[in-house]
Amino acid sequence: MSKVTGRVFVTVAGTRLASKEGAKLIMGGFDRDPVIADTGVVGYTEKIVAPGVECTIVHTAETSLEALRNITNASLSFDTDTGKSFVLSGAWCAKAVELEKGEVKLNFGALDCKEV
């Protein structure tokens, strides 16, 4: 029986974030939508999807919201407890940083995502 990923570790520009459960990796690539005619499905169209990571981190006295907001062109790693790792290159903070009740929601976009 194989171990199933339970925990992930997000590291940006060499700093491991105190990420909470539920971090999400978007590998990027293509979304494919069916094209339907009167005769049924005739094929699909493709739309490019950028790689990225969505996570929530714990806010402490050492957390700099400004530093997080200003992340651009960084290396980001998404490491799982099953030994699988993904490296996102050219990563940036993609959305406004939100702080609420001791948690910071972060969204990162990237140029590329590779499984290593």
N, CA, C and O atoms as a GROMACS GRO file, in nm:
protein
  464
    1MET      N    1   0.083  -0.116   0.000
    1MET     CA    2   0.000   0.000   0.000
    1MET      C    3   0.089   0.124   0.000
    1MET      O    4   0.188   0.129   0.072
    2SER      N    5   0.053   0.223  -0.080
    2SER     CA    6   0.131   0.346  -0.091
    2SER      C    7   0.088   0.449   0.012
    2SER      O    8  -0.029   0.458   0.050
    3LYS      N    9   0.185   0.525   0.058
    3LYS     CA   10   0.154   0.637   0.147
    3LYS      C   11   0.087   0.747   0.066
    3LYS      O   12   0.125   0.773  -0.048
    4VAL      N   13  -0.012   0.811   0.124
    4VAL     CA   14  -0.086   0.919   0.060
    4VAL      C   15  -0.037   1.051   0.117
    4VAL      O   16  -0.015   1.062   0.238
    5THR      N   17  -0.020   1.151   0.032
    5THR     CA   18   0.025   1.282   0.077
    5THR      C   19  -0.071   1.338   0.181
    5THR      O   20  -0.192   1.345   0.160
    6GLY      N   21  -0.014   1.377   0.292
    6GLY     CA   22  -0.093   1.435   0.400
    6GLY      C   23  -0.047   1.576   0.432
    6GLY      O   24  -0.128   1.667   0.451
    7ARG      N   25   0.084   1.594   0.440
    7ARG     CA   26   0.140   1.725   0.473
    7ARG      C   27   0.225   1.774   0.357
    7ARG      O   28   0.286   1.696   0.284
    8VAL      N   29   0.227   1.906   0.342
    8VAL     CA   30   0.315   1.967   0.242
    8VAL      C   31   0.390   2.082   0.307
    8VAL      O   32   0.346   2.139   0.407
    9PHE      N   33   0.503   2.113   0.250
    9PHE     CA   34   0.589   2.218   0.302
    9PHE      C   35   0.617   2.315   0.188
    9PHE      O   36   0.665   2.275   0.082
   10VAL      N   37   0.588   2.444   0.210
   10VAL     CA   38   0.605   2.547   0.108
   10VAL      C   39   0.724   2.633   0.147
   10VAL      O   40   0.729   2.688   0.257
   11THR      N   41   0.820   2.644   0.056
   11THR     CA   42   0.940   2.725   0.079
   11THR      C   43   0.952   2.827  -0.034
   11THR      O   44   0.947   2.791  -0.151
   12VAL      N   45   0.968   2.955   0.002
   12VAL     CA   46   0.980   3.061  -0.096
   12VAL      C   47   1.110   3.135  -0.072
   12VAL      O   48   1.137   3.183   0.038
   13ALA      N   49   1.191   3.145  -0.177
   13ALA     CA   50   1.319   3.217  -0.169
   13ALA      C   51   1.402   3.170  -0.049
   13ALA      O   52   1.466   3.251   0.018
   14GLY      N   53   1.400   3.040  -0.022
   14GLY     CA   54   1.481   2.982   0.084
   14GLY      C   55   1.420   2.987   0.223
   14GLY      O   56   1.481   2.939   0.318
   15THR      N   57   1.300   3.044   0.238
   15THR     CA   58   1.235   3.054   0.368
   15THR      C   59   1.112   2.964   0.370
   15THR      O   60   1.021   2.980   0.289
   16ARG      N   61   1.110   2.868   0.464
   16ARG     CA   62   0.993   2.781   0.477
   16ARG      C   63   0.881   2.858   0.544
   16ARG      O   64   0.900   2.919   0.650
   17LEU      N   65   0.764   2.854   0.482
   17LEU     CA   66   0.647   2.921   0.537
   17LEU      C   67   0.577   2.829   0.637
   17LEU      O   68   0.581   2.707   0.622
   18ALA      N   69   0.515   2.887   0.736
   18ALA     CA   70   0.439   2.808   0.834
   18ALA      C   71   0.300   2.783   0.777
   18ALA      O   72   0.200   2.836   0.826
   19SER      N   73   0.296   2.700   0.672
   19SER     CA   74   0.170   2.678   0.601
   19SER      C   75   0.078   2.586   0.679
   19SER      O   76   0.122   2.491   0.746
   20LYS      N   77  -0.050   2.615   0.670
   20LYS     CA   78  -0.152   2.534   0.735
   20LYS      C   79  -0.197   2.423   0.640
   20LYS      O   80  -0.164   2.425   0.522
   21GLU      N   81  -0.271   2.330   0.693
   21GLU     CA   82  -0.326   2.221   0.611
   21GLU      C   83  -0.410   2.279   0.497
   21GLU      O   84  -0.482   2.377   0.515
   22GLY      N   85  -0.399   2.218   0.381
   22GLY     CA   86  -0.482   2.259   0.267
   22GLY      C   87  -0.406   2.334   0.159
   22GLY      O   88  -0.469   2.384   0.065
   23ALA      N   89  -0.273   2.344   0.169
   23ALA     CA   90  -0.197   2.410   0.062
   23ALA      C   91  -0.223   2.337  -0.069
   23ALA      O   92  -0.237   2.215  -0.072
   24LYS      N   93  -0.229   2.414  -0.177
   24LYS     CA   94  -0.268   2.359  -0.307
   24LYS      C   95  -0.165   2.395  -0.414
   24LYS      O   96  -0.124   2.510  -0.425
   25LEU      N   97  -0.125   2.295  -0.492
   25LEU     CA   98  -0.033   2.313  -0.605
   25LEU      C   99  -0.112   2.308  -0.734
   25LEU      O  100  -0.193   2.218  -0.755
   26ILE      N  101  -0.089   2.407  -0.820
   26ILE     CA  102  -0.144   2.407  -0.955
   26ILE      C  103  -0.024   2.390  -1.047
   26ILE      O  104   0.056   2.483  -1.062
   27MET      N  105  -0.010   2.273  -1.110
   27MET     CA  106   0.108   2.247  -1.193
   27MET      C  107   0.111   2.331  -1.319
   27MET      O  108   0.218   2.352  -1.377
   28GLY      N  109  -0.003   2.379  -1.362
   28GLY     CA  110  -0.009   2.452  -1.487
   28GLY      C  111  -0.019   2.355  -1.604
   28GLY      O  112  -0.019   2.234  -1.585
   29GLY      N  113  -0.027   2.409  -1.721
   29GLY     CA  114  -0.042   2.327  -1.841
   29GLY      C  115  -0.162   2.375  -1.918
   29GLY      O  116  -0.168   2.490  -1.961
   30PHE      N  117  -0.260   2.285  -1.938
   30PHE     CA  118  -0.377   2.319  -2.018
   30PHE      C  119  -0.506   2.276  -1.950
   30PHE      O  120  -0.513   2.170  -1.887
   31ASP      N  121  -0.608   2.359  -1.962
   31ASP     CA  122  -0.746   2.318  -1.936
   31ASP      C  123  -0.802   2.281  -2.072
   31ASP      O  124  -0.787   2.356  -2.168
   32ARG      N  125  -0.867   2.168  -2.079
   32ARG     CA  126  -0.926   2.123  -2.206
   32ARG      C  127  -1.077   2.115  -2.192
   32ARG      O  128  -1.129   2.046  -2.104
   33ASP      N  129  -1.148   2.187  -2.278
   33ASP     CA  130  -1.294   2.190  -2.277
   33ASP      C  131  -1.348   2.123  -2.403
   33ASP      O  132  -1.296   2.144  -2.512
   34PRO      N  133  -1.452   2.042  -2.388
   34PRO     CA  134  -1.508   1.975  -2.504
   34PRO      C  135  -1.576   2.073  -2.599
   34PRO      O  136  -1.633   2.173  -2.556
   35VAL      N  137  -1.569   2.041  -2.728
   35VAL     CA  138  -1.644   2.115  -2.829
   35VAL      C  139  -1.754   2.021  -2.876
   35VAL      O  140  -1.728   1.910  -2.922
   36ILE      N  141  -1.877   2.068  -2.865
   36ILE     CA  142  -1.992   1.983  -2.894
   36ILE      C  143  -2.067   2.037  -3.015
   36ILE      O  144  -2.096   2.157  -3.022
   37ALA      N  145  -2.098   1.949  -3.108
   37ALA     CA  146  -2.180   1.981  -3.225
   37ALA      C  147  -2.309   1.901  -3.217
   37ALA      O  148  -2.331   1.826  -3.121
   38ASP      N  149  -2.394   1.917  -3.317
   38ASP     CA  150  -2.520   1.841  -3.319
   38ASP      C  151  -2.498   1.690  -3.317
   38ASP      O  152  -2.584   1.615  -3.271
   39THR      N  153  -2.382   1.647  -3.365
   39THR     CA  154  -2.352   1.505  -3.372
   39THR      C  155  -2.287   1.451  -3.246
   39THR      O  156  -2.265   1.330  -3.236
   40GLY      N  157  -2.255   1.537  -3.150
   40GLY     CA  158  -2.189   1.495  -3.027
   40GLY      C  159  -2.057   1.568  -3.008
   40GLY      O  160  -2.037   1.676  -3.064
   41VAL      N  161  -1.969   1.511  -2.930
   41VAL     CA  162  -1.839   1.572  -2.904
   41VAL      C  163  -1.750   1.555  -3.027
   41VAL      O  164  -1.733   1.444  -3.077
   42VAL      N  165  -1.695   1.667  -3.075
   42VAL     CA  166  -1.612   1.663  -3.196
   42VAL      C  167  -1.464   1.693  -3.167
   42VAL      O  168  -1.381   1.686  -3.257
   43GLY      N  169  -1.434   1.726  -3.043
   43GLY     CA  170  -1.295   1.756  -3.006
   43GLY      C  171  -1.291   1.840  -2.881
   43GLY      O  172  -1.382   1.836  -2.799
   44TYR      N  173  -1.183   1.916  -2.867
   44TYR     CA  174  -1.168   2.001  -2.750
   44TYR      C  175  -1.085   2.124  -2.785
   44TYR      O  176  -1.014   2.125  -2.885
   45THR      N  177  -1.096   2.226  -2.702
   45THR     CA  178  -1.011   2.344  -2.712
   45THR      C  179  -0.920   2.347  -2.590
   45THR      O  180  -0.952   2.290  -2.486
   46GLU      N  181  -0.807   2.414  -2.604
   46GLU     CA  182  -0.713   2.424  -2.493
   46GLU      C  183  -0.696   2.570  -2.451
   46GLU      O  184  -0.696   2.661  -2.533
   47LYS      N  185  -0.682   2.588  -2.320
   47LYS     CA  186  -0.652   2.718  -2.262
   47LYS      C  187  -0.533   2.698  -2.170
   47LYS      O  188  -0.534   2.608  -2.086
   48ILE      N  189  -0.432   2.781  -2.182
   48ILE     CA  190  -0.312   2.770  -2.099
   48ILE      C  191  -0.345   2.813  -1.956
   48ILE      O  192  -0.414   2.913  -1.934
   49VAL      N  193  -0.295   2.735  -1.860
   49VAL     CA  194  -0.312   2.764  -1.717
   49VAL      C  195  -0.173   2.782  -1.656
   49VAL      O  196  -0.085   2.698  -1.674
   50ALA      N  197  -0.154   2.892  -1.584
   50ALA     CA  198  -0.026   2.919  -1.521
   50ALA      C  199  -0.007   2.832  -1.397
   50ALA      O  200  -0.104   2.802  -1.328
   51PRO      N  201   0.116   2.792  -1.369
   51PRO     CA  202   0.143   2.720  -1.244
   51PRO      C  203   0.126   2.813  -1.124
   51PRO      O  204   0.134   2.935  -1.137
   52GLY      N  205   0.104   2.754  -1.008
   52GLY     CA  206   0.093   2.836  -0.889
   52GLY      C  207   0.073   2.754  -0.763
   52GLY      O  208   0.062   2.632  -0.767
   53VAL      N  209   0.070   2.824  -0.651
   53VAL     CA  210   0.047   2.765  -0.519
   53VAL      C  211  -0.048   2.856  -0.443
   53VAL      O  212  -0.034   2.978  -0.445
   54GLU      N  213  -0.145   2.795  -0.378
   54GLU     CA  214  -0.235   2.866  -0.287
   54GLU      C  215  -0.215   2.807  -0.149
   54GLU      O  216  -0.219   2.685  -0.132
   55CYS      N  217  -0.195   2.893  -0.050
   55CYS     CA  218  -0.178   2.842   0.086
   55CYS      C  219  -0.219   2.948   0.187
   55CYS      O  220  -0.234   3.066   0.155
   56THR      N  221  -0.238   2.902   0.309
   56THR     CA  222  -0.264   2.989   0.422
   56THR      C  223  -0.153   2.965   0.522
   56THR      O  224  -0.122   2.850   0.555
   57ILE      N  225  -0.093   3.073   0.572
   57ILE     CA  226   0.014   3.060   0.670
   57ILE      C  227  -0.029   3.121   0.803
   57ILE      O  228  -0.123   3.201   0.809
   58VAL      N  229   0.040   3.082   0.907
   58VAL     CA  230   0.017   3.136   1.041
   58VAL      C  231   0.088   3.271   1.051
   58VAL      O  232   0.204   3.283   1.013
   59HIS      N  233   0.017   3.372   1.102
   59HIS     CA  234   0.078   3.504   1.120
   59HIS      C  235   0.135   3.515   1.260
   59HIS      O  236   0.066   3.491   1.359
   60THR      N  237   0.262   3.552   1.268
   60THR     CA  238   0.330   3.573   1.396
   60THR      C  239   0.394   3.711   1.396
   60THR      O  240   0.387   3.784   1.297
   61ALA      N  241   0.458   3.746   1.507
   61ALA     CA  242   0.527   3.876   1.515
   61ALA      C  243   0.641   3.884   1.414
   61ALA      O  244   0.682   3.994   1.376
   62GLU      N  245   0.693   3.770   1.370
   62GLU     CA  246   0.804   3.769   1.274
   62GLU      C  247   0.758   3.773   1.128
   62GLU      O  248   0.842   3.786   1.038
   63THR      N  249   0.628   3.762   1.103
   63THR     CA  250   0.577   3.759   0.966
   63THR      C  251   0.572   3.899   0.909
   63THR      O  252   0.508   3.988   0.966
   64SER      N  253   0.638   3.920   0.795
   64SER     CA  254   0.634   4.050   0.727
   64SER      C  255   0.539   4.042   0.609
   64SER      O  256   0.569   3.980   0.507
   65LEU      N  257   0.424   4.105   0.625
   65LEU     CA  258   0.326   4.107   0.516
   65LEU      C  259   0.382   4.182   0.395
   65LEU      O  260   0.355   4.144   0.281
   66GLU      N  261   0.458   4.286   0.420
   66GLU     CA  262   0.516   4.363   0.310
   66GLU      C  263   0.615   4.278   0.230
   66GLU      O  264   0.616   4.283   0.108
   67ALA      N  265   0.698   4.200   0.300
   67ALA     CA  266   0.794   4.114   0.230
   67ALA      C  267   0.721   4.009   0.147
   67ALA      O  268   0.762   3.980   0.035
   68LEU      N  269   0.613   3.952   0.201
   68LEU     CA  270   0.535   3.854   0.126
   68LEU      C  271   0.472   3.917   0.002
   68LEU      O  272   0.476   3.859  -0.106
   69ARG      N  273   0.414   4.034   0.020
   69ARG     CA  274   0.349   4.105  -0.090
   69ARG      C  275   0.447   4.138  -0.202
   69ARG      O  276   0.410   4.140  -0.320
   70ASN      N  277   0.572   4.163  -0.167
   70ASN     CA  278   0.672   4.206  -0.265
   70ASN      C  279   0.749   4.092  -0.330
   70ASN      O  280   0.845   4.119  -0.402
   71ILE      N  281   0.711   3.967  -0.307
   71ILE     CA  282   0.782   3.854  -0.368
   71ILE      C  283   0.762   3.855  -0.518
   71ILE      O  284   0.648   3.853  -0.567
   72THR      N  285   0.872   3.858  -0.592
   72THR     CA  286   0.871   3.846  -0.738
   72THR      C  287   0.993   3.768  -0.779
   72THR      O  288   1.096   3.772  -0.712
   73ASN      N  289   0.983   3.697  -0.889
   73ASN     CA  290   1.095   3.623  -0.949
   73ASN      C  291   1.167   3.534  -0.847
   73ASN      O  292   1.290   3.531  -0.842
   74ALA      N  293   1.089   3.463  -0.766
   74ALA     CA  294   1.146   3.378  -0.661
   74ALA      C  295   1.138   3.231  -0.702
   74ALA      O  296   1.060   3.193  -0.789
   75SER      N  297   1.219   3.150  -0.636
   75SER     CA  298   1.209   3.006  -0.648
   75SER      C  299   1.119   2.957  -0.536
   75SER      O  300   1.137   2.996  -0.421
   76LEU      N  301   1.021   2.872  -0.569
   76LEU     CA  302   0.926   2.823  -0.470
   76LEU      C  303   0.927   2.671  -0.478
   76LEU      O  304   0.919   2.614  -0.587
   77SER      N  305   0.938   2.606  -0.363
   77SER     CA  306   0.930   2.460  -0.363
   77SER      C  307   0.808   2.415  -0.284
   77SER      O  308   0.774   2.473  -0.181
   78PHE      N  309   0.746   2.310  -0.334
   78PHE     CA  310   0.626   2.250  -0.275
   78PHE      C  311   0.663   2.105  -0.250
   78PHE      O  312   0.660   2.023  -0.342
   79ASP      N  313   0.696   2.072  -0.125
   79ASP     CA  314   0.748   1.940  -0.090
   79ASP      C  315   0.642   1.862  -0.012
   79ASP      O  316   0.580   1.915   0.080
   80THR      N  317   0.622   1.736  -0.050
   80THR     CA  318   0.521   1.654   0.016
   80THR      C  319   0.586   1.557   0.113
   80THR      O  320   0.706   1.527   0.104
   81ASP      N  321   0.507   1.507   0.207
   81ASP     CA  322   0.558   1.410   0.303
   81ASP      C  323   0.571   1.269   0.243
   81ASP      O  324   0.610   1.175   0.312
   82THR      N  325   0.538   1.256   0.115
   82THR     CA  326   0.558   1.128   0.046
   82THR      C  327   0.686   1.128  -0.037
   82THR      O  328   0.716   1.031  -0.106
   83GLY      N  329   0.761   1.238  -0.029
   83GLY     CA  330   0.888   1.247  -0.100
   83GLY      C  331   0.881   1.312  -0.236
   83GLY      O  332   0.984   1.330  -0.300
   84LYS      N  333   0.763   1.349  -0.282
   84LYS     CA  334   0.750   1.418  -0.410
   84LYS      C  335   0.772   1.566  -0.388
   84LYS      O  336   0.720   1.624  -0.292
   85SER      N  337   0.849   1.628  -0.477
   85SER     CA  338   0.876   1.771  -0.468
   85SER      C  339   0.854   1.837  -0.603
   85SER      O  340   0.874   1.777  -0.708
   86PHE      N  341   0.812   1.962  -0.597
   86PHE     CA  342   0.786   2.041  -0.716
   86PHE      C  343   0.854   2.176  -0.698
   86PHE      O  344   0.845   2.236  -0.591
   87VAL      N  345   0.921   2.223  -0.803
   87VAL     CA  346   0.989   2.352  -0.798
   87VAL      C  347   0.924   2.445  -0.900
   87VAL      O  348   0.913   2.412  -1.018
   88LEU      N  349   0.881   2.560  -0.851
   88LEU     CA  350   0.821   2.661  -0.937
   88LEU      C  351   0.922   2.773  -0.954
   88LEU      O  352   0.974   2.827  -0.855
   89SER      N  353   0.952   2.808  -1.077
   89SER     CA  354   1.052   2.912  -1.103
   89SER      C  355   0.985   3.043  -1.142
   89SER      O  356   0.875   3.045  -1.198
   90GLY      N  357   1.053   3.152  -1.111
   90GLY     CA  358   1.002   3.285  -1.143
   90GLY      C  359   0.872   3.317  -1.070
   90GLY      O  360   0.787   3.388  -1.124
   91ALA      N  361   0.856   3.267  -0.948
   91ALA     CA  362   0.730   3.283  -0.874
   91ALA      C  363   0.711   3.425  -0.822
   91ALA      O  364   0.807   3.496  -0.792
   92TRP      N  365   0.585   3.464  -0.812
   92TRP     CA  366   0.549   3.596  -0.761
   92TRP      C  367   0.422   3.585  -0.677
   92TRP      O  368   0.342   3.494  -0.694
   93CYS      N  369   0.406   3.682  -0.586
   93CYS     CA  370   0.283   3.691  -0.508
   93CYS      C  371   0.176   3.747  -0.602
   93CYS      O  372   0.189   3.859  -0.650
   94ALA      N  373   0.072   3.667  -0.629
   94ALA     CA  374  -0.022   3.698  -0.736
   94ALA      C  375  -0.145   3.778  -0.692
   94ALA      O  376  -0.209   3.844  -0.775
   95LYS      N  377  -0.178   3.774  -0.565
   95LYS     CA  378  -0.298   3.845  -0.518
   95LYS      C  379  -0.263   3.924  -0.394
   95LYS      O  380  -0.161   3.901  -0.329
   96ALA      N  381  -0.350   4.018  -0.362
   96ALA     CA  382  -0.330   4.098  -0.242
   96ALA      C  383  -0.322   4.006  -0.120
   96ALA      O  384  -0.397   3.910  -0.108
   97VAL      N  385  -0.229   4.037  -0.030
   97VAL     CA  386  -0.209   3.958   0.091
   97VAL      C  387  -0.322   3.990   0.189
   97VAL      O  388  -0.351   4.107   0.215
   98GLU      N  389  -0.386   3.886   0.244
   98GLU     CA  390  -0.497   3.904   0.336
   98GLU      C  391  -0.461   3.847   0.473
   98GLU      O  392  -0.419   3.732   0.484
   99LEU      N  393  -0.477   3.928   0.577
   99LEU     CA  394  -0.456   3.884   0.716
   99LEU      C  395  -0.590   3.886   0.788
   99LEU      O  396  -0.658   3.988   0.792
  100GLU      N  397  -0.626   3.771   0.845
  100GLU     CA  398  -0.750   3.763   0.921
  100GLU      C  399  -0.736   3.656   1.029
  100GLU      O  400  -0.704   3.541   1.000
  101LYS      N  401  -0.759   3.695   1.152
  101LYS     CA  402  -0.759   3.604   1.267
  101LYS      C  403  -0.633   3.518   1.274
  101LYS      O  404  -0.640   3.397   1.294
  102GLY      N  405  -0.519   3.581   1.258
  102GLY     CA  406  -0.393   3.510   1.274
  102GLY      C  407  -0.351   3.427   1.155
  102GLY      O  408  -0.256   3.348   1.165
  103GLU      N  409  -0.420   3.442   1.042
  103GLU     CA  410  -0.387   3.367   0.922
  103GLU      C  411  -0.370   3.461   0.804
  103GLU      O  412  -0.438   3.562   0.792
  104VAL      N  413  -0.276   3.425   0.716
  104VAL     CA  414  -0.248   3.504   0.596
  104VAL      C  415  -0.272   3.416   0.475
  104VAL      O  416  -0.211   3.310   0.460
  105LYS      N  417  -0.363   3.459   0.388
  105LYS     CA  418  -0.389   3.386   0.264
  105LYS      C  419  -0.292   3.435   0.157
  105LYS      O  420  -0.277   3.555   0.134
  106LEU      N  421  -0.226   3.337   0.092
  106LEU     CA  422  -0.128   3.370  -0.012
  106LEU      C  423  -0.160   3.295  -0.140
  106LEU      O  424  -0.200   3.179  -0.138
  107ASN      N  425  -0.140   3.363  -0.252
  107ASN     CA  426  -0.153   3.303  -0.384
  107ASN      C  427  -0.029   3.340  -0.463
  107ASN      O  428   0.006   3.457  -0.476
  108PHE      N  429   0.038   3.238  -0.516
  108PHE     CA  430   0.157   3.260  -0.595
  108PHE      C  431   0.133   3.212  -0.738
  108PHE      O  432   0.071   3.108  -0.760
  109GLY      N  433   0.183   3.288  -0.833
  109GLY     CA  434   0.188   3.245  -0.971
  109GLY      C  435   0.333   3.216  -1.004
  109GLY      O  436   0.422   3.256  -0.930
  110ALA      N  437   0.358   3.147  -1.115
  110ALA     CA  438   0.497   3.116  -1.152
  110ALA      C  439   0.505   3.096  -1.303
  110ALA      O  440   0.404   3.080  -1.372
  111LEU      N  441   0.628   3.099  -1.352
  111LEU     CA  442   0.652   3.078  -1.494
  111LEU      C  443   0.651   2.930  -1.532
  111LEU      O  444   0.609   2.893  -1.641
  112ASP      N  445   0.697   2.847  -1.438
  112ASP     CA  446   0.715   2.705  -1.470
  112ASP      C  447   0.704   2.621  -1.343
  112ASP      O  448   0.735   2.669  -1.234
  113CYS      N  449   0.661   2.496  -1.357
  113CYS     CA  450   0.656   2.402  -1.245
  113CYS      C  451   0.712   2.268  -1.293
  113CYS      O  452   0.666   2.212  -1.392
  114LYS      N  453   0.811   2.219  -1.221
  114LYS     CA  454   0.871   2.090  -1.256
  114LYS      C  455   0.870   1.998  -1.135
  114LYS      O  456   0.898   2.039  -1.023
  115GLU      N  457   0.837   1.872  -1.160
  115GLU     CA  458   0.846   1.770  -1.056
  115GLU      C  459   0.993   1.726  -1.050
  115GLU      O  460   1.052   1.691  -1.152
  116VAL      N  461   1.050   1.729  -0.930
  116VAL     CA  462   1.193   1.693  -0.915
  116VAL      C  463   1.210   1.574  -0.824
  116VAL      O  464   1.322   1.530  -0.800
   0.00000   0.00000   0.00000
